[in-house]
Amino acid sequence: MKNTVFIVMAMLLFAGMAFAENTELTVDEIINKANLVSYYQGKDGRAQVKMTIADAKGQERNREFTILRWDKPGQDETFCEDQKFYVFFHRPADVNKMAFLVHKYLQKDDDRWLFLPALNLVKRISSADKRTSFVGSHFYYEDVSGRNIKADTHELLETTKDFYIIKSTPKDAGSVEFAYFKSWIHRKSFVVIQTSYYDAQDKEFRQYKAESYKEIQGYPTITKSKMTDLRTKGHTVIDYSDVKYDTGVEENIFSERYLKRPPYKFLR
């Protein structure tokens, strides 16, 4: 893996994460902890995001937006409950006031909506579209809110000094574009440092990497990540700033009503 991966790993080791190393964890326990760190830290969360989309020639496009997250009360480290996401776009002008809403469920397909202000239209995103590009980037809709860990069968391939390396194979192969993916999960923090997606010929064609880390309010937080399409050579970099947990964001704003009436109180 590239140098940026080891830089993140070194920061994680230096910080002294809360999770203790345990070589006796089952693969499901490892996946649960990694899912918690990736998507469920704190009771809720907010972040300002800058997305830079680059093609193979280096031409770039930018997106700026705010992400809000609300978690259903009662979750713990071994079972993450349903949650909701609200994404509001600020820049550039052609996406200003566009909003994306997700109701994420453990036991059924997620509900997703996209508000297009130019048309004053709320569009329902079908479950079949969750593995398509998120606003023209190399991230997918499912990458934003997280893939249901129960959608895959997980296998621990290797335990190194620093990582659990896990292979995840979809239970419904026809619903996704990959044959399987591998995750490099840091053993002390359970931060996912890299995810590589493979086709049926075992060729890696898509790659996620965590490029920068910062501990915020006691939580290990990725502040920069990159998704690369290894076929087209294009990539998207996401920078997170002003990240906050336990903000007190209200559940009622995560509704279709607030797609057209942005909750500016929580977006600033």
Contacts in CASP RR format, 6 or more apart in sequence:
PFRMAT RR
TARGET T0000
AUTHOR 0000-0000-0000
METHOD contacts of the structure
MODEL  1
MKNTVFIVMAMLLFAGMAFAENTELTVDEIINKANLVSYYQGKDGRAQVK
MTIADAKGQERNREFTILRWDKPGQDETFCEDQKFYVFFHRPADVNKMAF
LVHKYLQKDDDRWLFLPALNLVKRISSADKRTSFVGSHFYYEDVSGRNIK
ADTHELLETTKDFYIIKSTPKDAGSVEFAYFKSWIHRKSFVVIQTSYYDA
QDKEFRQYKAESYKEIQGYPTITKSKMTDLRTKGHTVIDYSDVKYDTGVE
ENIFSERYLKRPPYKFLR
1 184 0 8 1.000
1 193 0 8 1.000
1 194 0 8 1.000
1 209 0 8 1.000
2 209 0 8 1.000
4 209 0 8 1.000
4 211 0 8 1.000
4 212 0 8 1.000
5 184 0 8 1.000
5 193 0 8 1.000
5 194 0 8 1.000
5 209 0 8 1.000
5 210 0 8 1.000
7 211 0 8 1.000
7 212 0 8 1.000
8 191 0 8 1.000
8 193 0 8 1.000
8 210 0 8 1.000
8 211 0 8 1.000
8 212 0 8 1.000
8 213 0 8 1.000
8 222 0 8 1.000
9 162 0 8 1.000
9 186 0 8 1.000
9 193 0 8 1.000
11 213 0 8 1.000
11 214 0 8 1.000
12 186 0 8 1.000
12 188 0 8 1.000
12 189 0 8 1.000
12 191 0 8 1.000
12 213 0 8 1.000
12 220 0 8 1.000
13 162 0 8 1.000
13 188 0 8 1.000
15 189 0 8 1.000
15 213 0 8 1.000
15 215 0 8 1.000
15 220 0 8 1.000
16 188 0 8 1.000
16 189 0 8 1.000
17 188 0 8 1.000
17 189 0 8 1.000
17 190 0 8 1.000
17 220 0 8 1.000
18 218 0 8 1.000
19 33 0 8 1.000
19 37 0 8 1.000
19 188 0 8 1.000
19 189 0 8 1.000
19 190 0 8 1.000
20 188 0 8 1.000
21 187 0 8 1.000
21 188 0 8 1.000
23 159 0 8 1.000
25 33 0 8 1.000
27 154 0 8 1.000
27 155 0 8 1.000
27 156 0 8 1.000
27 166 0 8 1.000
28 154 0 8 1.000
29 78 0 8 1.000
30 156 0 8 1.000
30 164 0 8 1.000
30 166 0 8 1.000
30 185 0 8 1.000
30 190 0 8 1.000
31 149 0 8 1.000
31 154 0 8 1.000
31 166 0 8 1.000
31 168 0 8 1.000
32 77 0 8 1.000
32 78 0 8 1.000
32 79 0 8 1.000
32 80 0 8 1.000
32 149 0 8 1.000
33 77 0 8 1.000
33 190 0 8 1.000
34 183 0 8 1.000
34 185 0 8 1.000
34 190 0 8 1.000
34 191 0 8 1.000
34 192 0 8 1.000
35 80 0 8 1.000
35 149 0 8 1.000
36 77 0 8 1.000
36 80 0 8 1.000
36 190 0 8 1.000
37 189 0 8 1.000
37 190 0 8 1.000
37 191 0 8 1.000
37 192 0 8 1.000
37 219 0 8 1.000
37 220 0 8 1.000
38 146 0 8 1.000
38 191 0 8 1.000
38 192 0 8 1.000
39 69 0 8 1.000
39 80 0 8 1.000
39 83 0 8 1.000
39 145 0 8 1.000
39 146 0 8 1.000
40 71 0 8 1.000
40 75 0 8 1.000
40 80 0 8 1.000
40 83 0 8 1.000
41 219 0 8 1.000
41 220 0 8 1.000
41 221 0 8 1.000
41 245 0 8 1.000
42 71 0 8 1.000
42 219 0 8 1.000
42 245 0 8 1.000
42 246 0 8 1.000
43 71 0 8 1.000
43 73 0 8 1.000
43 245 0 8 1.000
43 246 0 8 1.000
43 248 0 8 1.000
44 68 0 8 1.000
44 69 0 8 1.000
44 70 0 8 1.000
44 71 0 8 1.000
44 245 0 8 1.000
44 246 0 8 1.000
44 247 0 8 1.000
44 248 0 8 1.000
44 249 0 8 1.000
45 67 0 8 1.000
45 68 0 8 1.000
45 69 0 8 1.000
45 70 0 8 1.000
45 243 0 8 1.000
45 244 0 8 1.000
45 245 0 8 1.000
45 246 0 8 1.000
45 247 0 8 1.000
45 249 0 8 1.000
46 66 0 8 1.000
46 67 0 8 1.000
46 68 0 8 1.000
46 69 0 8 1.000
46 242 0 8 1.000
46 243 0 8 1.000
46 244 0 8 1.000
46 247 0 8 1.000
46 249 0 8 1.000
46 266 0 8 1.000
47 66 0 8 1.000
47 67 0 8 1.000
47 240 0 8 1.000
47 241 0 8 1.000
47 242 0 8 1.000
47 243 0 8 1.000
47 244 0 8 1.000
48 64 0 8 1.000
48 65 0 8 1.000
48 66 0 8 1.000
48 240 0 8 1.000
48 241 0 8 1.000
48 242 0 8 1.000
48 243 0 8 1.000
49 63 0 8 1.000
49 64 0 8 1.000
49 65 0 8 1.000
49 66 0 8 1.000
49 67 0 8 1.000
49 238 0 8 1.000
49 239 0 8 1.000
49 240 0 8 1.000
49 241 0 8 1.000
50 62 0 8 1.000
50 63 0 8 1.000
50 64 0 8 1.000
50 238 0 8 1.000
50 239 0 8 1.000
50 241 0 8 1.000
51 62 0 8 1.000
51 63 0 8 1.000
51 64 0 8 1.000
51 65 0 8 1.000
51 135 0 8 1.000
51 137 0 8 1.000
51 139 0 8 1.000
51 236 0 8 1.000
51 237 0 8 1.000
51 238 0 8 1.000
51 239 0 8 1.000
52 60 0 8 1.000
52 61 0 8 1.000
52 62 0 8 1.000
52 236 0 8 1.000
52 237 0 8 1.000
52 238 0 8 1.000
52 239 0 8 1.000
53 60 0 8 1.000
53 61 0 8 1.000
53 62 0 8 1.000
53 63 0 8 1.000
53 136 0 8 1.000
53 137 0 8 1.000
53 138 0 8 1.000
53 236 0 8 1.000
54 60 0 8 1.000
54 234 0 8 1.000
54 235 0 8 1.000
54 236 0 8 1.000
54 237 0 8 1.000
55 232 0 8 1.000
55 233 0 8 1.000
55 234 0 8 1.000
56 232 0 8 1.000
56 233 0 8 1.000
56 234 0 8 1.000
62 91 0 8 1.000
62 92 0 8 1.000
63 89 0 8 1.000
63 91 0 8 1.000
63 92 0 8 1.000
63 95 0 8 1.000
63 135 0 8 1.000
63 137 0 8 1.000
64 89 0 8 1.000
64 90 0 8 1.000
64 91 0 8 1.000
64 92 0 8 1.000
65 87 0 8 1.000
65 88 0 8 1.000
65 89 0 8 1.000
65 90 0 8 1.000
66 87 0 8 1.000
66 88 0 8 1.000
66 90 0 8 1.000
66 267 0 8 1.000
67 85 0 8 1.000
67 86 0 8 1.000
67 87 0 8 1.000
67 144 0 8 1.000
68 85 0 8 1.000
68 86 0 8 1.000
68 87 0 8 1.000
68 88 0 8 1.000
68 249 0 8 1.000
68 253 0 8 1.000
68 254 0 8 1.000
68 263 0 8 1.000
68 266 0 8 1.000
68 267 0 8 1.000
69 83 0 8 1.000
69 84 0 8 1.000
69 85 0 8 1.000
69 86 0 8 1.000
69 249 0 8 1.000
70 83 0 8 1.000
70 84 0 8 1.000
70 249 0 8 1.000
70 250 0 8 1.000
70 251 0 8 1.000
70 254 0 8 1.000
71 80 0 8 1.000
71 81 0 8 1.000
71 83 0 8 1.000
72 81 0 8 1.000
72 82 0 8 1.000
72 83 0 8 1.000
73 81 0 8 1.000
74 81 0 8 1.000
75 81 0 8 1.000
80 106 0 8 1.000
81 106 0 8 1.000
82 103 0 8 1.000
82 104 0 8 1.000
82 105 0 8 1.000
82 106 0 8 1.000
83 104 0 8 1.000
83 145 0 8 1.000
84 101 0 8 1.000
84 102 0 8 1.000
84 103 0 8 1.000
84 104 0 8 1.000
84 251 0 8 1.000
84 254 0 8 1.000
85 100 0 8 1.000
85 101 0 8 1.000
85 102 0 8 1.000
85 104 0 8 1.000
85 144 0 8 1.000
85 145 0 8 1.000
85 254 0 8 1.000
86 99 0 8 1.000
86 100 0 8 1.000
86 101 0 8 1.000
86 102 0 8 1.000
86 253 0 8 1.000
86 254 0 8 1.000
86 258 0 8 1.000
86 263 0 8 1.000
87 99 0 8 1.000
87 100 0 8 1.000
87 101 0 8 1.000
87 144 0 8 1.000
88 97 0 8 1.000
88 98 0 8 1.000
88 99 0 8 1.000
88 262 0 8 1.000
88 267 0 8 1.000
89 95 0 8 1.000
89 96 0 8 1.000
89 97 0 8 1.000
89 98 0 8 1.000
89 99 0 8 1.000
89 135 0 8 1.000
90 96 0 8 1.000
94 118 0 8 1.000
95 135 0 8 1.000
96 117 0 8 1.000
97 115 0 8 1.000
97 117 0 8 1.000
97 262 0 8 1.000
98 114 0 8 1.000
98 115 0 8 1.000
98 116 0 8 1.000
98 117 0 8 1.000
98 135 0 8 1.000
99 114 0 8 1.000
99 115 0 8 1.000
99 258 0 8 1.000
99 259 0 8 1.000
99 262 0 8 1.000
100 112 0 8 1.000
100 113 0 8 1.000
100 114 0 8 1.000
100 115 0 8 1.000
100 134 0 8 1.000
100 135 0 8 1.000
100 141 0 8 1.000
100 144 0 8 1.000
101 112 0 8 1.000
101 113 0 8 1.000
101 114 0 8 1.000
101 115 0 8 1.000
101 254 0 8 1.000
101 255 0 8 1.000
101 256 0 8 1.000
101 259 0 8 1.000
102 110 0 8 1.000
102 111 0 8 1.000
102 112 0 8 1.000
102 141 0 8 1.000
102 144 0 8 1.000
102 145 0 8 1.000
103 110 0 8 1.000
103 111 0 8 1.000
103 112 0 8 1.000
103 254 0 8 1.000
104 110 0 8 1.000
104 145 0 8 1.000
104 146 0 8 1.000
104 148 0 8 1.000
105 111 0 8 1.000
106 148 0 8 1.000
106 150 0 8 1.000
109 127 0 8 1.000
110 127 0 8 1.000
110 130 0 8 1.000
110 145 0 8 1.000
110 148 0 8 1.000
111 124 0 8 1.000
112 124 0 8 1.000
112 125 0 8 1.000
112 129 0 8 1.000
112 130 0 8 1.000
112 141 0 8 1.000
113 122 0 8 1.000
113 123 0 8 1.000
113 124 0 8 1.000
113 125 0 8 1.000
113 256 0 8 1.000
113 259 0 8 1.000
114 122 0 8 1.000
114 123 0 8 1.000
114 125 0 8 1.000
115 121 0 8 1.000
115 122 0 8 1.000
115 123 0 8 1.000
115 259 0 8 1.000
115 260 0 8 1.000
116 122 0 8 1.000
116 123 0 8 1.000
120 260 0 8 1.000
122 256 0 8 1.000
122 259 0 8 1.000
122 260 0 8 1.000
125 141 0 8 1.000
128 175 0 8 1.000
129 141 0 8 1.000
130 140 0 8 1.000
130 141 0 8 1.000
130 142 0 8 1.000
131 140 0 8 1.000
131 141 0 8 1.000
131 142 0 8 1.000
131 175 0 8 1.000
131 176 0 8 1.000
131 177 0 8 1.000
132 140 0 8 1.000
132 141 0 8 1.000
133 139 0 8 1.000
133 140 0 8 1.000
134 140 0 8 1.000
134 141 0 8 1.000
134 143 0 8 1.000
134 144 0 8 1.000
137 227 0 8 1.000
137 236 0 8 1.000
138 206 0 8 1.000
138 227 0 8 1.000
138 228 0 8 1.000
138 229 0 8 1.000
138 234 0 8 1.000
138 235 0 8 1.000
138 236 0 8 1.000
139 227 0 8 1.000
139 236 0 8 1.000
139 238 0 8 1.000
143 208 0 8 1.000
143 227 0 8 1.000
151 170 0 8 1.000
151 171 0 8 1.000
151 172 0 8 1.000
152 168 0 8 1.000
152 169 0 8 1.000
152 170 0 8 1.000
152 171 0 8 1.000
153 168 0 8 1.000
153 169 0 8 1.000
153 171 0 8 1.000
154 166 0 8 1.000
154 167 0 8 1.000
154 168 0 8 1.000
155 166 0 8 1.000
155 167 0 8 1.000
155 168 0 8 1.000
155 169 0 8 1.000
156 164 0 8 1.000
156 165 0 8 1.000
156 166 0 8 1.000
157 165 0 8 1.000
157 166 0 8 1.000
157 167 0 8 1.000
157 182 0 8 1.000
158 164 0 8 1.000
158 165 0 8 1.000
159 165 0 8 1.000
159 187 0 8 1.000
161 187 0 8 1.000
162 186 0 8 1.000
162 187 0 8 1.000
163 184 0 8 1.000
163 185 0 8 1.000
163 186 0 8 1.000
163 187 0 8 1.000
163 193 0 8 1.000
164 183 0 8 1.000
164 184 0 8 1.000
164 185 0 8 1.000
164 187 0 8 1.000
165 182 0 8 1.000
165 183 0 8 1.000
165 184 0 8 1.000
165 185 0 8 1.000
166 182 0 8 1.000
166 183 0 8 1.000
166 185 0 8 1.000
167 180 0 8 1.000
167 181 0 8 1.000
167 182 0 8 1.000
168 180 0 8 1.000
168 181 0 8 1.000
168 182 0 8 1.000
168 183 0 8 1.000
169 179 0 8 1.000
169 180 0 8 1.000
170 176 0 8 1.000
170 178 0 8 1.000
170 180 0 8 1.000
173 179 0 8 1.000
178 197 0 8 1.000
178 198 0 8 1.000
178 199 0 8 1.000
178 205 0 8 1.000
178 206 0 8 1.000
179 198 0 8 1.000
179 199 0 8 1.000
179 200 0 8 1.000
179 202 0 8 1.000
180 197 0 8 1.000
180 198 0 8 1.000
181 195 0 8 1.000
181 196 0 8 1.000
181 197 0 8 1.000
181 198 0 8 1.000
182 195 0 8 1.000
182 196 0 8 1.000
182 198 0 8 1.000
183 192 0 8 1.000
183 194 0 8 1.000
183 195 0 8 1.000
184 192 0 8 1.000
184 193 0 8 1.000
184 194 0 8 1.000
184 195 0 8 1.000
185 191 0 8 1.000
185 192 0 8 1.000
185 193 0 8 1.000
186 192 0 8 1.000
186 193 0 8 1.000
189 220 0 8 1.000
191 210 0 8 1.000
191 213 0 8 1.000
191 220 0 8 1.000
191 222 0 8 1.000
192 208 0 8 1.000
192 210 0 8 1.000
193 209 0 8 1.000
193 210 0 8 1.000
194 207 0 8 1.000
194 208 0 8 1.000
194 209 0 8 1.000
194 210 0 8 1.000
195 207 0 8 1.000
195 208 0 8 1.000
196 204 0 8 1.000
196 206 0 8 1.000
196 207 0 8 1.000
196 208 0 8 1.000
197 204 0 8 1.000
197 205 0 8 1.000
197 206 0 8 1.000
197 207 0 8 1.000
198 204 0 8 1.000
198 205 0 8 1.000
199 205 0 8 1.000
204 230 0 8 1.000
205 229 0 8 1.000
205 230 0 8 1.000
205 231 0 8 1.000
206 227 0 8 1.000
206 228 0 8 1.000
206 229 0 8 1.000
206 230 0 8 1.000
207 227 0 8 1.000
207 228 0 8 1.000
207 230 0 8 1.000
208 225 0 8 1.000
208 226 0 8 1.000
208 227 0 8 1.000
208 228 0 8 1.000
209 225 0 8 1.000
209 226 0 8 1.000
209 228 0 8 1.000
210 222 0 8 1.000
210 224 0 8 1.000
210 225 0 8 1.000
211 224 0 8 1.000
211 225 0 8 1.000
211 226 0 8 1.000
211 237 0 8 1.000
212 222 0 8 1.000
212 223 0 8 1.000
212 224 0 8 1.000
213 220 0 8 1.000
213 221 0 8 1.000
213 222 0 8 1.000
213 223 0 8 1.000
214 221 0 8 1.000
214 223 0 8 1.000
214 243 0 8 1.000
215 221 0 8 1.000
216 243 0 8 1.000
216 244 0 8 1.000
216 245 0 8 1.000
217 244 0 8 1.000
217 245 0 8 1.000
217 246 0 8 1.000
219 245 0 8 1.000
221 240 0 8 1.000
221 243 0 8 1.000
222 240 0 8 1.000
223 239 0 8 1.000
223 240 0 8 1.000
223 241 0 8 1.000
223 243 0 8 1.000
224 237 0 8 1.000
224 238 0 8 1.000
224 239 0 8 1.000
224 240 0 8 1.000
225 237 0 8 1.000
225 238 0 8 1.000
226 235 0 8 1.000
226 236 0 8 1.000
226 237 0 8 1.000
226 238 0 8 1.000
227 235 0 8 1.000
227 236 0 8 1.000
227 238 0 8 1.000
228 234 0 8 1.000
228 235 0 8 1.000
229 235 0 8 1.000
247 266 0 8 1.000
249 266 0 8 1.000
250 263 0 8 1.000
250 266 0 8 1.000
252 258 0 8 1.000
253 263 0 8 1.000
253 266 0 8 1.000
END
